[in-house]
Amino acid sequence: MNITKMDDIIQAVKSKPKKRLAVAFANDAHTIEAVSNAIDLGIVDGILVGDKKIIQEVCAHEKIDVNKFTIVQEADEMKAANRAVKLINDGEADFLMKGLVSTDKYMRAILNKETGLLPPKAILSHVVVMGVSTYPKLLIVTDVAVIPTPDLSQKIAMTNYVINVAKAMGIEKPKVALVAATEQVSAGMQACIDAAIISKMAERGQINGALVDGPLALDVAIDKECVEIKKLKSVVNGEADCLVFPNIESANVFYKTASKLINADIGAMLVGAKCPAVLSSRGDSAMTKTYSIALAALTSK
């Protein structure tokens, strides 16, 4: 299937066996609505870990059939997050989602060395897939939320993560742009140095399954005309599927510009743990959360 917009991800998931979703502290209407939508779409079975009374009240107010969910009672948000993680570790659920629990407590449950979901020496990162009306295909972007200033090893992991997501979306040879302020290799800019190293690693087969180039300024990463004007030779050639940003500031500004100013369709998740984990803002719309569920379900093993 050719996936070029977020709704295509939902259709792709429908063709696969249904996954089980565990939601940490599912006490808010947006989360419950999103899980309800995903259940109605036939892409997940939903397990809501939270305060049963509040969940029932929300469902009644939103006219959602509470019986479509499995509810696990836990009124404390930290305990709810830990309980949701335990469902993954016990094989009772396939992937995770953040509900009303604060991000720091959600992350604490995932990163707990004894009971969490992060394998030894693994790197936890954040991947966003976005549909922008002015771009002909979906963009896979990292890292807008987790790693503030990634070092070279973290950037290598981030590059492999976006390649894996692209592969799950059916892109056989994704084009990965390592974004910097310039496409020139400037010795005074760490982003350029790291991008050049990763690009050479990919050229020599140390990073497989993609066409990787960098450093690339954003214009030559996504605009073929700019590549021609600047007479740049690049395997990405203005047609990037994936954008790896050098730091959280640049990535987060790009993400919020796309989502708030041009109304991009968004799906987002944590990667690197034992399973995908949906990490969306408590203020995100139910549709954004539904897309995030579909994305995580598509990449869940």
C-alpha positions in Angstrom: 0.0 0.0 0.0 1.2 3.5 -0.9 1.1 5.5 2.3 1.1 9.3 1.5 -1.2 10.7 4.2 -2.1 9.9 7.8 -5.4 8.3 6.9 -3.4 5.7 4.8 -1.7 4.6 8.0 -5.0 3.7 9.5 -6.0 1.7 6.4 -2.6 -0.1 6.5 -3.1 -1.1 10.1 -6.6 -2.5 9.3 -5.0 -5.1 7.1 -2.9 -6.4 10.0 -3.8 -8.5 13.1 -5.4 -6.3 15.8 -3.0 -5.0 18.5 -3.7 -4.6 22.2 -3.2 -1.0 23.6 -2.6 -0.3 27.3 -3.3 3.3 28.3 -1.6 4.8 31.3 -4.1 6.8 33.5 -6.9 7.0 30.9 -9.0 9.6 32.8 -9.4 12.3 30.1 -12.0 12.6 27.4 -9.5 13.2 24.5 -7.6 10.0 25.3 -10.8 7.9 25.8 -12.3 9.3 22.6 -9.1 8.5 20.6 -9.0 4.9 21.9 -12.7 4.6 21.2 -12.1 5.8 17.6 -9.3 3.3 17.2 -11.5 0.5 18.5 -14.3 1.5 16.1 -11.8 1.5 13.3 -10.9 -2.0 14.1 -7.2 -1.4 14.7 -6.9 -2.1 18.5 -8.4 -3.6 21.6 -8.2 -1.0 24.3 -7.2 -1.5 28.0 -7.7 1.6 30.1 -5.7 1.8 33.3 -7.2 4.5 35.5 -10.0 5.5 37.9 -12.9 3.4 36.8 -15.5 5.8 38.2 -14.0 8.8 36.3 -13.7 6.7 33.1 -17.4 5.7 33.3 -18.4 9.3 33.9 -16.3 10.5 30.9 -17.8 7.8 28.7 -21.4 8.7 29.8 -20.7 12.4 29.1 -19.2 11.7 25.7 -21.8 9.1 24.8 -19.2 6.4 24.4 -20.0 2.7 25.2 -17.8 2.0 28.2 -18.2 -1.8 27.6 -15.9 -1.6 24.5 -12.9 -1.2 26.9 -11.2 -3.4 29.4 -10.8 -1.2 32.5 -8.0 -1.8 35.0 -8.7 0.1 38.3 -5.9 2.3 39.5 -6.7 5.8 40.8 -3.1 6.9 41.4 -1.4 8.2 38.2 2.2 6.9 38.9 0.8 3.5 39.9 -1.4 3.6 36.8 1.6 4.2 34.6 3.6 1.4 36.2 0.6 -0.9 35.9 0.2 -0.2 32.2 4.0 -0.9 31.7 3.5 -4.2 33.6 0.8 -5.2 31.1 3.4 -4.9 28.3 6.0 -6.9 30.2 3.5 -9.6 31.1 2.5 -10.0 27.5 -1.1 -8.7 28.0 -0.7 -5.7 25.8 1.4 -4.9 22.7 2.0 -1.2 23.0 1.6 1.7 25.4 -0.1 5.1 25.4 0.0 8.1 27.7 -3.3 9.3 29.1 -3.7 12.1 31.7 -0.5 11.1 33.5 2.2 13.7 33.5 5.0 13.2 31.0 7.7 12.9 33.7 5.8 10.1 35.5 5.1 8.3 32.2 8.8 8.4 31.3 9.7 7.3 34.8 7.6 4.2 34.4 9.1 3.4 31.0 12.7 4.0 32.1 12.6 2.2 35.4 15.6 -0.1 35.4 13.9 -2.9 37.2 10.3 -2.8 35.9 10.4 -0.6 32.8 10.6 -1.1 29.1 14.0 0.1 28.0 16.5 -2.7 27.2 20.1 -2.3 28.4 22.1 0.3 26.5 19.1 1.2 24.4 18.4 4.8 23.4 14.9 6.2 23.9 13.9 8.7 21.2 10.8 10.3 19.8 9.5 10.1 16.2 6.8 12.2 14.6 5.1 11.4 11.3 3.3 14.4 9.8 1.3 15.1 6.7 1.8 18.6 5.4 -0.5 19.8 2.6 2.3 21.5 0.6 4.5 18.3 0.6 3.7 15.3 -1.6 4.4 12.7 1.0 4.6 12.1 4.7 7.6 13.4 6.7 9.2 11.3 9.4 10.8 13.6 11.9 13.1 13.2 15.0 13.7 14.2 17.8 11.2 16.8 18.9 10.6 15.8 22.5 13.1 13.5 24.3 16.9 14.0 23.5 17.9 17.7 24.1 21.3 17.7 22.5 22.0 14.3 20.9 25.6 13.1 20.5 26.9 11.2 17.6 25.8 7.8 18.9 22.3 9.1 19.6 22.0 10.6 16.2 23.0 7.3 14.6 20.2 5.6 16.7 17.8 8.3 15.7 18.7 7.8 12.0 18.1 4.1 12.3 14.8 4.7 14.1 13.4 6.8 11.3 14.5 4.3 8.7 12.7 1.6 10.6 9.5 3.6 10.8 9.8 4.4 7.1 10.2 0.7 6.3 7.1 -0.1 8.4 5.2 2.4 6.2 6.3 0.6 3.1 9.0 2.9 1.9 11.6 0.5 0.5 14.5 3.0 0.3 13.7 6.0 2.4 15.6 9.2 1.8 17.0 10.6 5.1 18.2 14.2 5.5 20.5 15.0 8.3 19.4 18.6 8.9 21.8 21.5 9.7 21.9 25.2 9.1 23.9 24.7 5.9 24.6 22.0 3.4 28.3 22.9 3.5 30.5 20.8 5.8 31.5 23.5 8.3 34.2 22.4 10.8 32.9 25.0 13.3 29.4 23.5 13.5 29.0 20.2 15.3 25.7 19.5 13.5 27.6 19.5 10.2 30.4 17.3 11.5 28.1 14.7 12.9 25.9 14.7 9.7 29.0 14.2 7.5 30.1 11.3 9.6 26.7 9.6 9.6 26.4 10.2 5.8 29.8 8.6 5.2 28.8 5.7 7.5 25.7 5.1 5.3 27.7 5.4 2.1 30.0 2.6 3.5 27.2 0.3 4.5 27.3 0.9 8.3 23.8 2.2 8.1 21.6 0.1 5.8 18.4 0.3 4.0 18.2 4.0 3.1 19.7 6.9 1.2 21.3 9.1 3.8 22.8 12.5 3.2 24.0 15.5 5.3 24.5 18.0 6.3 21.6 19.4 4.5 19.8 22.7 5.1 16.1 22.3 5.3 15.4 23.8 1.9 17.6 21.4 -0.1 16.2 18.5 2.0 12.6 19.1 0.9 12.7 21.3 -2.2 14.1 19.9 -5.4 14.1 23.3 -7.1 16.5 24.6 -4.4 18.8 21.6 -5.1 18.9 22.5 -8.8 19.5 26.2 -8.1 22.3 25.5 -5.7 23.7 22.8 -8.1 24.0 20.4 -5.2 24.6 16.7 -5.7 22.6 14.7 -3.1 21.0 11.3 -2.9 18.1 13.0 -1.0 17.7 15.5 -3.8 15.0 17.6 -2.2 12.8 14.6 -1.7 13.3 13.6 1.9 11.1 11.1 3.6 12.9 11.5 6.9 14.4 14.6 8.7 16.9 14.0 11.5 17.3 17.3 13.4 20.5 18.2 15.3 18.9 19.3 18.5 15.5 19.5 20.3 15.1 23.2 19.7 15.2 23.0 16.0 13.1 19.9 15.8 10.5 21.2 18.3 10.2 24.5 16.5 9.7 22.7 13.2 7.1 20.4 14.7 5.1 23.2 16.3 5.3 25.4 13.2 3.9 22.5 11.1 1.2 21.6 13.6 0.0 25.1 14.7 0.6 27.3 11.7 -0.1 25.0 8.8 -2.4 22.4 10.5 -0.3 19.4 9.7 -1.8 16.0 10.5 0.4 14.5 13.3 1.2 11.1 14.7 3.9 10.7 17.4 5.5 8.0 19.5 8.5 7.0 21.6 10.8 4.4 20.0 13.7 2.4 21.3 11.8 0.6 24.1 10.4 -2.9 24.0 7.3 -1.5 22.2 6.2 1.8 20.7 4.8 4.2 23.3 2.4 6.9 22.2 3.5 10.2 23.7 1.3 13.1 22.8 0.5 16.3 24.7 -2.5 16.3 27.0 -3.7 19.2 24.9 -3.5 17.3 21.6 -6.7 16.6 19.7 -8.4 13.2 19.7 -7.6 12.9 16.0 -3.8 13.5 16.7 -4.0 10.8 19.3 -5.9 8.4 17.0 -3.2 8.9 14.3 -0.5 8.3 17.0 -2.3 5.0 18.0 -2.4 3.9 14.4 1.3 4.7 13.9 2.3 2.8 17.0 0.1 -0.1 16.0 1.7 -0.2 12.5 5.2 -0.4 14.0 4.4 -2.7 16.9 5.8 -6.2 16.6 
